Amino acid sequence: MQHRHVQKGHSSQVVFYGKHAVFAALKNKQRKILKVVISPENETEFKREFVNIPYQVGQKKEIEKLVGQNAVHQGYILITCPLESMLLEDLIEKTSHIEKCHVLILDQVTDPQNVGAIIRSAAAFNVTAIIVQDKNTPQESGAMAKASAGTIEFVPIVRVTNLTRAIEQLKKAGFWIVGMDGYATQKIDEVDKNSKLAVIMGSEGAGMRRLVEESCDIRVRLDINERVESLNVSTAAAIVLYELDKKLV
């Protein structure tokens, strides 16, 4: 069972949109469903998929009032409460008897769509949890859930006050701290993936902050064409997590 907690001061409601995000949330027993609004053409599909969940039928203008004109909502809206975040102590306890696992640390990745895409990759490549600094990371949102294609429902998020302190706790728990740095000499495929790894991805512009970078046991880079300075952080995360999840020959 995942033990989670809600950070104080965060919004008590969030609006999800899009079929994958809404369906995944409705299938998550930890989700509190406040209101479901669907377009008339989706009513038959919704009733077939969710027999006992009440809903309202809304016209296009009503739906756009909830999510805006530019949101790709596909005629599915869910008003819900944010999921509780996982405690770092519970993550450490959960992994205490595991020899190999990977967690991802995001240092000031501030775009909700990037965070959502990273969550999707984390789900695809068996990441145990994602750790973020609470004040520098966007809260759960419709854009984040849409970009995650529903995987936000089952990838634990750990929100901490002090990222450097959290990294020290991970070290004491046996994690090897790997920082992604485009200027590093070593490459990601040189890391021992059969161990407990905490991989840090910094923001696209500034990278890791100084204290976070100084906390790393090792810094590595992706082996990309020298004419390309960097990749979008969500793309880079997908490649890194794929590499770490690959089975050894």
N, C-alpha and C positions, 0 to 999 in steps of 0.2 A: 504494500500500500504506500502511495506517495504522500508524505506529509508536506503540506504547503501552508503558506501564510500570506495574507494580504498586506501590502505595504500601506501605511496610513496616508490619507490625503489623496488617494487616487480616485478617479472617477468610478462611480458605482454602476454605471451603465455603459455599454458599448454597442455599436450598431454594426453587425456583420452583413455582408452582401455577397452574392454569387453562389451558385449551386454547390460547389465543392465545400466552401467554407461553412455554409449554413447546414448542409446535410451532415458534415462531420461533427459540428457542434451539437446538433440535435441528437446524435447517436452517443454523445459523451455524457455519461451519467453524472459527471461532476459539474456539468453546465446547469445554470439556473436560467430557465426559459421565461422571459418576461412577455414577449410578444412576437408572433410570426406573421409576416405580411407577404403574400404572394400575388403574382399577377393572375388574371383569370385563365390564361392559357396553360398555367402550371398546376391548376387545381387537381386535375385527374392524376398526374404523376405524384403530387405531394400526398394525396389521400392513399395512394397505393403503397407509398414508401413509409408513411407515418400514420398508422391507423388511429392512434389515440391522442395525437397532439393537436390541440385547438389552433386555429389560424384565422386570419382575416384576409379577404380578397381586396387588393388595392389596385386602383388604376395607375397609369404611368405617372401622372402628376403627383399623386399621393406618395408613391414610392420615391420619386425624385426629391420630395420635400425632406425625406429621411436621410438620403445619402448623397444628394446633389446630382446634377445633370450629367456629370462626366464619369460617374462610377459605373463600372461594368457589372451591373447587379443581376442580370439574367432573369429578373422577375422574382428573386428570392431575397427576403430581408428577415433578419433575426435581431431582436433587441434582447441583450443578455447581460450578464455580469462578468467582469474579468475573472479568469481563473486565478486561484491563489498561487503564489510562487513557492518553489521548493526551498526549504532551508538548507544552507550550506552544510550544517552539521548532519542533516539527514542524508545528503548526498555522500558525505564522507563515510557515514555509517553503512550506507547501501553498498559502497565499493570497497569496504574494509577487507573483505575476504576474496576479492577478485584480483587476479594477477595481471590481467590485460583489460583495459577499458580506456576510452577516450572522451574527454570533455573539451568543450570549446569555450574560450573566453573572448568576449567582444569588448574592446577598449574604445569607447566613444564612436561606435557605429550608430549614427543618428537617423538614418533614413528608414522609415517603417517598412517600405517595400524591400529594401536590402535585408533587413532583419528577417522579414517573412521568407524571402528566398533562401536565406541561410538556414532557417528552421527546417525548410523543406529538404535541403541537402543533409542536414544533421539527421533527419528521420531516415533518409535513404541510405546513409552510410553508418548507421548504428551508433550514433553519438549518445552517450549516457545522459548528458545534460548540457545546457548552455548557461554560462555565468556572465552576468552583466553588472555594471555599476548602475545603480538605480537612477540617480539624478541625470546621468548622461545618456540614457537609453530611452527611446520612445515607449510609451505604455501600449498595452495590447489595443489594437484598433482594427477596424474593418479592412483597411488597406494591408495591414500586416497579415491578417488571417487569409485574405484573398491571395496574397503573394505566396503564402505557405501552402496553398491548395488543401487546407484542412488539417495539415500536420501539426499545427499549433496546439491541437487537442491532445497530443500524446508525447511531445518533446518537453521534458521538464525545464523550466526556466528558473534559475537561481538569481535573485536580485540582492546585491550586497551594497552596503554603504561605502566600504573602502575596498577597492579592488586589490591593492597591494597587500593588505592584511589578509584578504581571502586567499591570495596566491601563497602566502607564507603558511596558511593553514593546510593548503593542498600539499605543499612540500612536506610538512610534518606527517601527512597521511600517506606519503610514499609516491606522490605524483612527480613526474619529471616535467618541468615547465619549458615548453618549446615556443619561442617567439618567431612569428613570420616577419622577415625583414628583407626587402628587395636588395639590400647591399651586403647581406651575409655571404660568407664564403662557402658554407656548407649547404647542401641541397636537401629538400624534404625527404627524398628517397633514401638518405643516409641515416635517418632516424630509426632507432630500434622500435618498431611498431608493436612488438610483443611485450609491452609494458604499460604502466599506467601513465598516460600522457595528458597534459593540459595544454592545449594549443591556443596561443593568443593571436587574434587578428586585430590590428589597429585600424584607425580610420584611413580612408583612401588618401587624404591630403597629408595629414601629419604623422600617420603611422602610430606606433605605440608611444604613450607618454614616457618621459624619462624614468620615473620611478618604477613603472611597470616593466620597461625594457631592462632595467637593472636587476629585476627579480628573476629574469630568465636564466635557466641552466644552459640553454643553447639557443642560438638564433639561426634560422635556416631560411632559404628562399626557394621559390619556384624557378625551374629552369625554363625561362621563356626567351624568345627572340630579343636580342640586345637592342633592337630598334624600338621595341615596345617598353615604355617605362614601367607600366604597371597594369594590372587588371582591375576591373570592378571588384569590390570586396566580396560580393556574393559569388561571383564567378571564381575568384581565387579560393574562397572557402570550399566550394564544391570540389575543386581539384585536390586541395589539401586533404579533405576528408575522404575522398575516393582513394587517394594514395595510402592513407593510413589504414583504411579498411580492407585493402587488398590482401588476399591470402598469400603467405610466403610459399614459394616453390620449394 
